């Protein structure tokens, strides 16, 4: 397998994992909103907390994780944009 094919395979797998996490926090959590209301987080119903804070925090963390991991994949496969001094 060439370096380009290995890079694309790892990038594609990374993207699929990221999309699965995004799908979970944007769709699946809200499908169980009625059940989440039975859980209290800081005094608020669980569905309210996930809509107001939980999903937003998950998306911000997901963005930074994705960028950091993609940079590592690029560097390992020789496509890193940074030059070392």
Rosetta silent file (secondary structure, phi, psi, omega in degrees, C-alpha in Angstrom):
SEQUENCE: XXXXXXXXXXXXXXXXXXXXXXXXXXXXXXXXXXXXXXXXXXXXXXXXXXXXXXXXXXXXXXXXXXXXXXXXXXXXXXXXXXXXX
SCORE:     score description
SCORE:     0.000 S_00000001
   1 L     0.000  132.122 -179.009    0.000    0.000    0.000 S_00000001
   2 L   -76.663  166.058 -179.276    1.403    3.380   -0.967 S_00000001
   3 H   -62.078  -38.742  179.790    1.782    6.276    1.419 S_00000001
   4 H   -65.041  -42.683  179.150   -1.052    8.153   -0.317 S_00000001
   5 H   -66.463  -39.587  179.056   -3.444    5.192    0.007 S_00000001
   6 H   -65.428  -40.902  178.011   -2.542    4.696    3.678 S_00000001
   7 H   -62.128  -46.149 -179.454   -3.122    8.399    4.346 S_00000001
   8 H   -64.773  -40.502  179.614   -6.521    8.326    2.639 S_00000001
   9 H   -61.998  -46.838 -179.725   -7.562    5.149    4.486 S_00000001
  10 H   -67.296  -38.849  178.244   -6.660    6.606    7.886 S_00000001
  11 H   -66.138  -42.384  179.148   -8.289    9.957    7.049 S_00000001
  12 H   -63.852  -44.155  178.820  -11.468    8.268    5.860 S_00000001
  13 H   -64.087  -39.585  177.630  -11.703    6.105    8.977 S_00000001
  14 H   -63.229  -41.767  178.559  -11.084    9.135   11.169 S_00000001
  15 H   -64.843  -40.158  179.521  -13.831   11.035    9.350 S_00000001
  16 H   -66.081  -39.573  176.557  -16.299    8.146    9.769 S_00000001
  17 H   -64.233  -42.999  179.516  -15.635    7.954   13.512 S_00000001
  18 H   -62.768  -42.876  178.323  -16.099   11.725   13.778 S_00000001
  19 H   -65.543  -35.662  177.341  -19.383   11.573   11.863 S_00000001
  20 H   -65.366  -42.026  177.697  -20.627    8.742   14.090 S_00000001
  21 H   -65.264  -43.791  177.763  -19.883   10.797   17.209 S_00000001
  22 H   -59.955  -45.460  179.613  -21.545   13.841   15.644 S_00000001
  23 H   -59.770  -41.611  179.856  -24.614   11.761   14.708 S_00000001
  24 H   -60.848  -48.719 -176.084  -24.875   10.451   18.262 S_00000001
  25 H   -78.667  -18.602 -179.379  -24.804   13.899   19.861 S_00000001
  26 H   -99.863  -23.844 -176.701  -26.992   15.604   17.248 S_00000001
  27 H  -121.140  -55.324 -171.039  -29.672   12.946   16.624 S_00000001
  28 H   -62.985  -43.477 -179.451  -29.591    9.949   18.969 S_00000001
  29 H   -56.375  -41.706 -175.849  -29.510   11.935   22.225 S_00000001
  30 H   -76.561  -19.601  174.710  -32.680   13.807   21.246 S_00000001
  31 H   -66.640  -25.505 -179.218  -34.539   10.621   20.317 S_00000001
  32 L  -107.644   31.008 -177.809  -34.392    9.721   23.999 S_00000001
  33 H   -60.491  -41.245 -179.931  -35.368   13.174   25.292 S_00000001
  34 H   -64.046  -39.758  178.372  -38.341   11.921   27.291 S_00000001
  35 H   -70.305  -33.944  179.801  -36.175    9.335   29.033 S_00000001
  36 H   -68.891  -23.540 -179.704  -33.443   11.887   29.670 S_00000001
  37 L   -67.333  -17.976  177.142  -35.888   14.126   31.522 S_00000001
  38 L   -75.298  -18.009 -179.794  -35.907   11.600   34.367 S_00000001
  39 L   -95.212  130.954  178.094  -32.208   12.324   34.981 S_00000001
  40 E  -103.139  127.576  177.089  -31.371   15.539   36.821 S_00000001
  41 E  -122.111  114.081 -177.216  -28.073   17.289   36.012 S_00000001
  42 L    55.240   32.256  177.692  -27.315   20.311   38.202 S_00000001
  43 L    87.566   -3.611 -179.885  -31.028   20.514   39.005 S_00000001
  44 E  -105.939  152.527  175.014  -32.172   20.625   35.365 S_00000001
  45 E   -61.413  147.119 -175.200  -33.860   17.845   33.380 S_00000001
  46 H   -58.699  -39.916 -179.147  -31.359   15.803   31.350 S_00000001
  47 H   -66.458  -40.357  177.378  -32.837   16.643   27.934 S_00000001
  48 H   -63.008  -44.658 -178.764  -32.705   20.377   28.672 S_00000001
  49 H   -63.136  -42.001 -179.835  -29.127   20.130   29.857 S_00000001
  50 H   -66.267  -36.718  178.691  -28.045   18.162   26.746 S_00000001
  51 H   -70.536  -42.634 -173.487  -29.738   20.718   24.457 S_00000001
  52 H   -80.760  -37.832 -172.299  -28.400   23.761   26.266 S_00000001
  53 H  -128.597  -46.844 -170.145  -24.896   22.666   27.241 S_00000001
  54 H   -59.131  -50.041 -178.174  -24.001   19.035   26.672 S_00000001
  55 H   -68.150  -39.626  178.634  -24.171   18.842   22.893 S_00000001
  56 H   -61.560  -44.153  178.066  -22.479   22.197   22.391 S_00000001
  57 H   -63.508  -41.540  178.433  -19.612   21.159   24.628 S_00000001
  58 H   -62.089  -39.899 -179.377  -19.361   17.819   22.822 S_00000001
  59 H   -67.884  -39.606  178.440  -19.194   19.558   19.427 S_00000001
  60 H   -64.833  -44.897  177.148  -16.434   21.955   20.541 S_00000001
  61 H   -61.986  -40.677  179.794  -14.407   19.065   21.953 S_00000001
  62 H   -61.580  -40.652  179.414  -15.055   17.096   18.752 S_00000001
  63 H   -61.991  -48.715 -179.132  -13.704   19.930   16.584 S_00000001
  64 H   -66.981  -38.919  178.304  -10.448   20.198   18.536 S_00000001
  65 H   -63.927  -44.497 -179.490  -10.042   16.410   18.720 S_00000001
  66 H   -60.412  -48.290 -177.927  -10.638   16.051   14.978 S_00000001
  67 H   -63.813  -42.518 -179.308   -8.125   18.740   14.040 S_00000001
  68 H   -65.340  -45.872 -179.288   -5.467   17.421   16.410 S_00000001
  69 H   -66.808  -39.192  179.211   -5.857   13.807   15.292 S_00000001
  70 H   -65.239  -37.094  176.970   -5.897   14.753   11.593 S_00000001
  71 H   -63.222  -39.814  177.558   -2.678   16.698   12.050 S_00000001
  72 H   -64.975  -41.292  177.842   -1.057   13.622   13.598 S_00000001
  73 H   -62.027  -44.782  179.078   -2.235   11.462   10.693 S_00000001
  74 H   -60.498  -44.829 -179.804   -0.829   13.988    8.202 S_00000001
  75 H   -64.352  -42.214 -179.092    2.515   14.118    9.999 S_00000001
  76 H   -66.049  -29.701 -178.821    2.811   10.319   10.232 S_00000001
  77 L   -96.415    2.526  176.257    2.110    9.936    6.516 S_00000001
  78 L    85.910   17.968  179.530    4.434   12.723    5.435 S_00000001
  79 L  -111.110   15.835 -179.864    1.789   15.317    4.510 S_00000001
  80 L   -66.323  141.382 -177.885    2.349   17.638    7.471 S_00000001
  81 L   -89.265  -10.159 -177.350    2.486   21.315    6.566 S_00000001
  82 L   -89.282  139.236  175.109    4.825   22.336    9.358 S_00000001
  83 L  -106.758  137.494 -178.895    8.540   22.468    8.838 S_00000001
  84 L   -86.011  142.210  179.557   10.826   21.841   11.773 S_00000001
  85 L   -85.767    0.000    0.000   13.586   24.347   12.530 S_00000001
